[in-house]
Amino acid sequence: MQLRFAVRGAVWVFVYLLFILAPLFMLLTGSSPPTRNFWGEFAVAIGYSGLAMMGLQFGLTARFRYVTEPWGEDVIYHFHRQISLVALALVILHPIILVALRPQRLGMLIFYQASWRARFGALSTYSLVALIVMALWRTKLKIRYETWHLSHIALAVVAIAAGLLHMVGFGRYLVDPWKRALWIGLTIFWIGLLLYVRIVKPLFMLRRSYLVAEVRKERGDTCTLVMQPDGHPGFRFNPGQFAWLTLWGSPFRITGHPFSFSSSAAAADGRVTMSIRSLGDFTGAIHRTPVGQRVYLDGPYGAFTIGAPADMHVLIAGGVGVTPMMSMIRTLAERGDKRPVILLYGSKDWESITFREDLETLEARLNLTVVHVLQNPPTGWTGETGYIDAEMFKRHLPPPYADHEYFICGPDVMMDAIEKALKELGVPLSKYHSERYSFV
Ligand SMILES: Cc1cc2nc3c(=O)[nH]c(=O)nc-3n(C[C@H](O)[C@H](O)[C@H](O)COP(=O)(O)OP(=O)(O)OC[C@H]3O[C@@H](n4cnc5c(N)ncnc54)[C@H](O)[C@@H]3O)c2cc1C
């Protein structure tokens, strides 16, 4: 990680901790209600922390480029998922401890007989449980992504709003005006985040739309959308980054899908391309996009981008994971950058290799070697077959392996296997960069 990113990352970690811990420190100061035993106070404290963590989740998924840049969007989403489990544990432990201390409190969790302030607490907890269950087992429960996404936002809003009302209802710890001011401030901040994501950002995207200039069929059930900015210069991105594409309807609808750019980042006309493989209902309909269709892009995002020019770049792609690599290679070609690059590219068979011909042309222009790895090779194939592993690296890469920069994008199983192989070869973590298409 570059120094400026390391410093910025450290600052954001500090800000995050401040937001989470401020309500706890606040409890320790000012006037307090008559002290309960330690566990009673502890239960209240973790309830406050759980609520603060839940509220800040809006910030983690608000896609602030300046905040996510040091880590990359996938790491932030991973953190969002893990920290929500911690918040859930705190929120659930809060009533468990209180009931364990005084079993009569069990009635507070039974909706129809509880007081309104206890009902809000129960509603908040149940909403959070439903939210986490749906997030963890969305595919197993066969919930459509779009349905899940909408219910995820709705449940989060209910969990937080009900949690706040529960806290206000039991206002024993909020007697000092500045304690109330802190929670009012936090609430305004969370509402602000929600409004920013759902209203301000879409308004901005509305003013910077793109028009589809071409829809190009590629090998491997893939279509390339060429998009040109409509009345604005477009945005700058780094090769390997991605954006959220809203194809049908306005950016206010929660229908954006993430796709890497496959075009050069050095293009002067602001045009960008995304190459999309048919894998589901949205991606399967891409080929029907009419030329002239208005689309919206939210981006660029991601920390998956080329590194120092002196190092050999080893690009490892599986299937449609080749799209960010294409952007990197095309950018190097446009910039006349002759750094050594090797692309290890896994595909089903010879006919379905997306960008096969483009890569042949680029190989002639760059210091680029393309190694195709086929799962179903044609008869007479003498190249690589099967899965990319440590032995394959040894056959194609010059040692010392730890000196190269590795970029990996493909199916999860492939990425896990490659990360293991690189570890076997003694490649330090700082030398490999990955983009997981499964992070959402
Ligand atoms: C950073 C990143 C870059 C990507 N780049 C490319 C690329 O260059 N080319 C490419 O072909 N694919 C890319 N993908 C994958 C692509 O986003 C999914 O294949 C696509 O969204 C699936 O949509 P679907 O409705 O056709 O499939 P479905 O069958 O409906 O969904 C399959 C899975 O895709 C994910 N998904 C569905 N809808 C969304 C959505 N609105 N937002 C986020 N995820 C969703 C969900 O995990 C879902 O379970 C990328 C993914 C990520 C995270």
The ligand as an SDF file (V2000), in Angstrom:
LIG
                    3D

 53 58  0  0  0  0  0  0  0  0999 V2000
  -16.2220   -5.7010   -8.8300 C   0  0  0  0  0  0  0  0  0  0  0  0
  -16.9900   -6.5510   -9.7980 C   0  0  0  0  0  0  0  0  0  0  0  0
  -16.6750   -6.4880  -11.1480 C   0  0  0  0  0  0  0  0  0  0  0  0
  -17.3750   -7.2920  -12.0470 C   0  0  0  0  0  0  0  0  0  0  0  0
  -17.0320   -7.2230  -13.3700 N   0  0  0  0  0  0  0  0  0  0  0  0
  -17.6630   -7.9930  -14.2590 C   0  0  0  0  0  0  0  0  0  0  0  0
  -17.3210   -7.9340  -15.6450 C   0  0  0  0  0  0  0  0  0  0  0  0
  -16.4460   -7.1770  -16.0610 O   0  0  0  0  0  0  0  0  0  0  0  0
  -18.0070   -8.7380  -16.4970 N   0  0  0  0  0  0  0  0  0  0  0  0
  -19.0050   -9.5940  -16.0650 C   0  0  0  0  0  0  0  0  0  0  0  0
  -19.5800  -10.2880  -16.8990 O   0  0  0  0  0  0  0  0  0  0  0  0
  -19.3230   -9.6810  -14.7570 N   0  0  0  0  0  0  0  0  0  0  0  0
  -18.7080   -8.9020  -13.8450 C   0  0  0  0  0  0  0  0  0  0  0  0
  -19.0630   -8.9650  -12.5250 N   0  0  0  0  0  0  0  0  0  0  0  0
  -20.1370   -9.8810  -12.1080 C   0  0  0  0  0  0  0  0  0  0  0  0
  -21.4910   -9.2440  -12.3950 C   0  0  0  0  0  0  0  0  0  0  0  0
  -21.6990   -8.0990  -11.5970 O   0  0  0  0  0  0  0  0  0  0  0  0
  -22.6250  -10.2590  -12.0840 C   0  0  0  0  0  0  0  0  0  0  0  0
  -22.4170  -11.3870  -12.8860 O   0  0  0  0  0  0  0  0  0  0  0  0
  -23.9570   -9.6830  -12.4400 C   0  0  0  0  0  0  0  0  0  0  0  0
  -24.2820   -8.5920  -11.5930 O   0  0  0  0  0  0  0  0  0  0  0  0
  -25.0130  -10.7860  -12.3040 C   0  0  0  0  0  0  0  0  0  0  0  0
  -26.2840  -10.2360  -12.5890 O   0  0  0  0  0  0  0  0  0  0  0  0
  -27.4720  -11.1230  -13.1700 P   0  0  0  0  0  0  0  0  0  0  0  0
  -28.7350  -10.4470  -12.7500 O   0  0  0  0  0  0  0  0  0  0  0  0
  -27.2880  -11.3520  -14.6180 O   0  0  0  0  0  0  0  0  0  0  0  0
  -27.2910  -12.5190  -12.4770 O   0  0  0  0  0  0  0  0  0  0  0  0
  -28.1520  -13.2090  -11.3680 P   0  0  0  0  0  0  0  0  0  0  0  0
  -28.1990  -14.6490  -11.7140 O   0  0  0  0  0  0  0  0  0  0  0  0
  -29.4190  -12.5010  -11.0780 O   0  0  0  0  0  0  0  0  0  0  0  0
  -27.2190  -13.0020  -10.1350 O   0  0  0  0  0  0  0  0  0  0  0  0
  -26.0760  -13.7860   -9.9420 C   0  0  0  0  0  0  0  0  0  0  0  0
  -25.3130  -13.1990   -8.7880 C   0  0  0  0  0  0  0  0  0  0  0  0
  -24.7410  -11.9460   -9.2150 O   0  0  0  0  0  0  0  0  0  0  0  0
  -24.7920  -11.0030   -8.1520 C   0  0  0  0  0  0  0  0  0  0  0  0
  -25.6670   -9.9000   -8.5320 N   0  0  0  0  0  0  0  0  0  0  0  0
  -26.8630   -9.9230   -9.1410 C   0  0  0  0  0  0  0  0  0  0  0  0
  -27.3710   -8.7110   -9.3000 N   0  0  0  0  0  0  0  0  0  0  0  0
  -26.4740   -7.8750   -8.7660 C   0  0  0  0  0  0  0  0  0  0  0  0
  -26.4110   -6.4580   -8.5940 C   0  0  0  0  0  0  0  0  0  0  0  0
  -27.3950   -5.6560   -8.9750 N   0  0  0  0  0  0  0  0  0  0  0  0
  -25.3340   -5.9430   -7.9690 N   0  0  0  0  0  0  0  0  0  0  0  0
  -24.3550   -6.7420   -7.5330 C   0  0  0  0  0  0  0  0  0  0  0  0
  -24.3470   -8.0780   -7.6830 N   0  0  0  0  0  0  0  0  0  0  0  0
  -25.3780   -8.6300   -8.2820 C   0  0  0  0  0  0  0  0  0  0  0  0
  -25.3800  -11.7030   -6.9810 C   0  0  0  0  0  0  0  0  0  0  0  0
  -24.3520  -12.2280   -6.1570 O   0  0  0  0  0  0  0  0  0  0  0  0
  -26.1650  -12.8280   -7.6010 C   0  0  0  0  0  0  0  0  0  0  0  0
  -26.3560  -13.9120   -6.7330 O   0  0  0  0  0  0  0  0  0  0  0  0
  -18.4010   -8.1660  -11.6050 C   0  0  0  0  0  0  0  0  0  0  0  0
  -18.7210   -8.2090  -10.2510 C   0  0  0  0  0  0  0  0  0  0  0  0
  -18.0330   -7.4120   -9.3600 C   0  0  0  0  0  0  0  0  0  0  0  0
  -18.3870   -7.4720   -7.9080 C   0  0  0  0  0  0  0  0  0  0  0  0
  1  2  1  0
  2  3  1  0
  2 52  2  0
  3  4  2  0
  4  5  1  0
  4 50  1  0
  5  6  2  0
  6  7  1  0
  6 13  1  0
  7  8  2  0
  7  9  1  0
  9 10  1  0
 10 11  2  0
 10 12  1  0
 12 13  2  0
 13 14  1  0
 14 15  1  0
 14 50  1  0
 15 16  1  0
 16 17  1  0
 16 18  1  0
 18 19  1  0
 18 20  1  0
 20 21  1  0
 20 22  1  0
 22 23  1  0
 23 24  1  0
 24 25  2  0
 24 26  1  0
 24 27  1  0
 27 28  1  0
 28 29  2  0
 28 30  1  0
 28 31  1  0
 31 32  1  0
 32 33  1  0
 33 34  1  0
 33 48  1  0
 34 35  1  0
 35 36  1  0
 35 46  1  0
 36 37  1  0
 36 45  1  0
 37 38  2  0
 38 39  1  0
 39 40  1  0
 39 45  2  0
 40 41  1  0
 40 42  2  0
 42 43  1  0
 43 44  2  0
 44 45  1  0
 46 47  1  0
 46 48  1  0
 48 49  1  0
 50 51  2  0
 51 52  1  0
 52 53  1  0
M  END
$$$$
